[in-house]
Amino acid sequence: MAWGSEASARPAAPPQLTAARPDITDPAALGRLTTLEVLRALETSPRGLDEARAQRLLERYGENTPPAALPPGRLRRFARSLRDPFSAVLLVLGVVSAAVSAWATAAVITVLVVISCVLRSAGEHRAERAAAGLRELVAATATVRRRPAPGAEPRVRELPVDQLVPGDVVLLGPGDVVPADVRLLRATGLTVHQPALTGESAPVTRTAQDTPGAPPPWDLPGQRHLCLQGGSVATGSGTGVVVATGAGTFWARQSRPVPRRTTGGTVFHQALGGVSWTLIRLMLCAAALVLAVHTVLRGPALDTVPLAVAVAVALTPEMLPVVVNVSLARGAVRLAGEHAVMIRRLPALHDLGAMEVLCTDKTGTLTRDRPVLHSALDPWGRPDPEVLGWAAVNAHWTLHLAELPAPDPLDEAILRAGGPGDPDPGDPCGRLTGVAALPFDPVRRRATAVVREPDHPGTHTVVVKGAVEEVLPCCTRLRTEAGGERALDETRRLEVLALAERQAAAGLRLLAVAMARRPGRTVPAGLTPASAERELTLLGFVALRDELAPGAAEALSALARQGIAVKVLTGDHPATAARACRDLGLDPGPPGTVVTGAHTETLDDAELAELAATRTVFARCTPAHKARVVEVLRAAGRPTGFLGDGVNDLPALHAADVGICPLGAADVTRAGADVVLAGKDLTAIDRAVTCGRDTTRNITTYLRVVLSSNLGNVIAMMVAGLLLPFLPMLPLQVLVQNLCFDAAQLAFAFDRAEPRAGGRDGPTVLRPRAFTAFVLRFGALNAAADLGTFAALGWLLSLPSAAGLDSHAVFHAGWFTENLLTQALVIWLLRPGSARRMPPPVVAAVAGLTAIGLLLPLSALAPALGLTATLPGAYYPLLGVVLVVYAGALGFIRARYRGAISIL
C-alpha cells in the first residue's frame, strides 16, 4: 500500500475488501483519522487480523519487500554505450565510407566503435556485480498478533517480514527493526533510532496519538505517532498497526529512482561533450573544405569523396572512446583491487578527479551512530571522574534490574568509559548491590537506580541520571568544590543552567547526575518516581559527543590537500553538527554561521549559491534541502560530489556529479551511488580522487597528442592539395597511419602518474577552450614540420638523380615515414612528467611507431598500401634535420606550457 499512490494503480480487490472507507493511502487523510477510524478503515482491531483475511490481503498488496530495480541487460548496456558523440560520428563516417566503397575504412571504424562499447559495458557490468555482493543481512521476522480464525483469541508469534500486510498488529521492543510503516496504538517509553531516514544520530520519542493531525508527506519521519520502516527501537516498547508495506512505505518511496543530474549532465559528459562537438564541427568543416577546394581546382570527382572522408577520419580521434574506457576501466580495477573502492559508473572516476566540492552527510559517514563520552564535570565545570562512576552505577543497575534487553546508546557510552569492570577507584560499581531501578522513559526523561553501599549499612543510595532540565528540579543541594554539599539556591541553580547551556551550545549531549543517601526503610519496595526522585544532591554532568568514523579526520585533511572544499549537510542539530566538524578538524565557522534547512527555504537559488560558497555546515536539512544545496553548487560551475549512507541522502546523491556511499550504507543507497567504499576507511576517498585525476591526465594526454598531430596533418594535407596535382596521401595510407598512431596511444591508458602529475595541486577536468588554444599552437608546429618535409621531397625530386622516380609514390612514402616519426616525437615530448623517465608502455609505443615508419615502406606490405617506391638515400639526412628542428621547437613550447600539460 502506498502513501499517496493512485488508487487505480492497485490490483482489484475481492468484493469483501471494497467497502466504502476513507482513503488510507493518503498520509494527510490518515492523519485526520482517529485511532479507531484507522482500525476501521483497515478492517482490523487491536486483537489483530485473522489468518484467512491476512492471506487475502497478502494476495492483494503483495509481499512486504521494496521493489528491486533490475540491472540493465547486456544489450541495453551496450546500446547505452553508443550515446557518446564520437561513437555516433564514427558510425556515420563508417556508413559514408561504405557508401563510397571504402570498405577497409568502414570496417576499421566499426571495429573501433564495437571495442569501445564492449569495454565500457563490461566494466560497468563488473562493477554492478561487485556492488551487489555488498548487500547486508536485514531483519527477517517481526512479532505479530494474529488470530487463527475470526472470533478466536489472538496469538503472538514471529512472522517473516515479507508476509506482513496492512492491518497487521505488530509488537515493538528494544533492538527491533521497524518492519513496515506503523501507526502506534500504544507506546511506553518508546524511542526510535532512524538516522537512515532523517540523519539524526539521537533516538526520537514516539507516542500514540488519537488524532495526530495531517502531516505533509515529506515530514512523515518527524511524526511522533508513526514508526517507519528502516528505523530501530532504542528504548521502550510499543504496539502498532501496519498502514503501509512494500512499495508503499516511506522508505521505498524515498528509494525510487530519481532523474539524475538534469542540469547539463555530469562534469565528464559536459567536458567530453564540449571537446567532442568542437572537434566534430572542425572535422565536418575540414571535410567540406577539401571537397570544395578540389571541386574548384579539378572539377567534381568521385575519388575526392574518399579523401574528404580520410581527412575527417584523420582529424577525428577514433580511439578516444577506447582510450577513455580503457583508462576508466583500468582505474576502476586498480581502485577495487588496491583500495576496496567500487566504481559503479565508469565516468564517475573522471568526476572524482574533477571534484571541487564534496558535500557529506554527518551521521553514519563522518560519525558513527553511537555517542562516546567527552567529559565528566562537577557542577562548577571541572573534570570529576567520580561523576562518571555514579553515572555508570545508574546505567549498570538500570540495565540489569529493569531487565532491559539492551542498554540505551547513551548508557552504552557511559559503561564503555567507566563501567563495572573499570579498575578506577572512582567507579564503585563492583562494590555495590542493586536494589531497584526505574528505567528511562521519554516523559520523565530520567533513569533511577537504588543500590546498597557496604560503607553505608542500613542506607539505600538513590542515583538519578537524565536530562538536565528534568533532573535539576529534583535537586535541593549540590556538590561543592571541596567535596562537601551546599544548598542549591536560585542563584546557584541559574549558574548550573548556564554551564549546561554552554556545554549544549558546544554541541555536547549533557546528562545530569544526582544522588541521595536515605535510610533503607524510606525507599519502599514498590519504587516510584515520587518516592525516589526528590531531595537529591547534584553531583555534576557527563557530556557525550558523536563518535567519529575511523579515518574521517584523515580523509578530510587529505581532501583539503587535494584542493577539495567539504560541506556538511545533516539533519542533526546545528550545535551537534558544528561540534563534530571541530572534532574532525573542519572549521565550521564562528558561532551562528551554521545554516539551517529552514533558512535555505527563504533564499532563492542565487542567494543560496552565494551562501553555500562560504558556509561549511548546513543542519536540520531534509532530503530536499540537501539536494538543493548540491544543485546550486553545481549550477555555479563547481563539480560537486556527495557522500551519504541513508535513504534520506538519495536525492542529494542523484543531484551530485558523483554520488559516494560508505560500506554500511543502506541497500538502496548503495544501489543509487556511483562509487561504493567497500572498506571501512574513508581515506579511500582521497585515493579514489587521486586515481580519478591520474585517469583524467591519461585521457587529456591522449587528446593533446592526437589532436595536435592530427590537426597538423590536416592543415598540411589541405595545403598540399592546393599545391600538388595529386593526392598528397592515399586514403588507405591515412587510415593505416592513424591506426598505428592510435594503437600506440593506448599506452597512455597504462601510464602511471609521477608525484607532481598526480593532481595534488587541485581538481583536474577536461577544458575545451584550453584544448583549443593548446592544439592550435602545437598543430601549427606539426604542420610546419610536414610542410618542411614537402619542401625536402620537392627539392629531391627536382634533382637530376631523381629522374625516372615515380614522384607520386615517393611523395606518399616520404610523408608516411615522416608522419609516424613526428608522431613518435609527439608521444615522447607531450606527455606530462619527465621525458627522460618514460614508463615501459610509452617506450614501447615510441619504439614501435619509429620502427613502423622506417621499415613498413621497405617491407613486403608496402605495395598493398600503395607505397611502391623506395625512398632515395638523401631523403633520410634531410628528414633527420626536420625532426631535430621539430623536436627542439616542441621542447621549447612544451617548457612554456609545462603547467598546462599537467592540468589540461
Summary of the structure (lengths in Angstrom):
residues: 904
radius of gyration: 36.4
end to end distance: 52.7
largest distance: 130.4
contacts: 3235
relative contact order: 0.09
helix: 52%
strand: 16%
